Amino acid sequence: MDLVALPDRPVPAGVRAGTLTTTDRVPIRYARWEATGAPRRGTVVICQGRAEFIEKYFEVVDELRERGFGVLAFDWRGQGGSGRLLADGRKGHIRRFSDYQIDLEAVMAIVGLPDCRPPFYALGHSMGGAILIEAAHDGRTWFDRMVLAAPMVALAQVKRPGLIRPVLAALSLAGLGGGIVPGGSARPVALKPFEGNPVTSDPVRYARVAAYAEADARLGLGAPTVAWVREALAVTGRFAHPLYTRGMRQPMLIIGAARDPLVDTPAVEDFAHRLKTGGVVVVPGALHELMQERDEIRSQFWAAFDAFVPGEMPFL
């Protein structure tokens, strides 16, 4: 088994883990579990954010299984236990944002639809939320409902994307797309000090993620590359178009983080209000990683999740 256990966080029992290969020959690590609670309610597919990995969601896996859901989790290309695109595996890199759709399609076609119990629900965080939005926009219909936690709709730290995009494009044309974005480092982001971090106010959960990065080098990813930021700005630019959501019919709950320094929460709210079959909840006091936050914040996240999956949609 290719999953990493910590002394205080063993691999959830009953796992079936493996590696699949995408149509463009990238190995993707996955793991799946059956539900432990009753009644059986289908399968939740976890779509992680940038620099994340399956092990980071073990606590969430346990909580979903207790609710009666099976769980399917996987690592996107370029991170976790999946295949790297550059010789230096510490760089967070992607050639095209659409390549993530290849990963999602392979996971659903090879593992999800054949081996997991329907109906299917998606749980996406940050970058994973952006990928799921693109999937819904393109008409992929695997999921009855999607829950997106702090989805990467707009990058809060990029104030003028229209000025930055041409610079990144020029760097890419000069062959520098695989270089770390200026000001960044290959040192794993998980190993930065807790004080002042942008993702969680919970020191225990923060330390646990750092422990994974120290236990296995694959689980520690550094800053993104020029190409990754270029692609991220391209996709968030598409989301900003007022007609982007016009044809979308995917039932979707977006849960924003009120104190998020990485994703622009007002932009997230605006995007949600443009959805015909979507709604938004903003959790007070939360930093970017809602599922890694303090218990009092996580409880609000789970209350919203439980009301929506597979419950009612009061905003429709």
Secondary structure, 3 states (H helix, E strand, C coil): CCCCCECCECCCCCCEEEEEECCCCCEEEEEEECCCCCCCCCEEEEECCCCCCHHHHHHHHHHHHHCCCEEEEECCCCCCCCCCCCCCCCCECCCCCCHHHHHHHHHHHHHHHHHCCCCEEEEEECHHHHHHHHHHHCCCCCEEEEEEECCCCCECCCCCHHHHHHHHHHHHHCCCCCCECCCCCCCCHHHCCCCCCCCCCCHHHHHHHHHHHHHCHHHCCCCEEHHHHHHHHHHHHHHHCCCCCCCCCCCEEEEEECCCCCECHHHHHHHHHCCCCEEEEEECCCCCCHHHCCHHHHHHHHHHHHHHCCCCCCCC
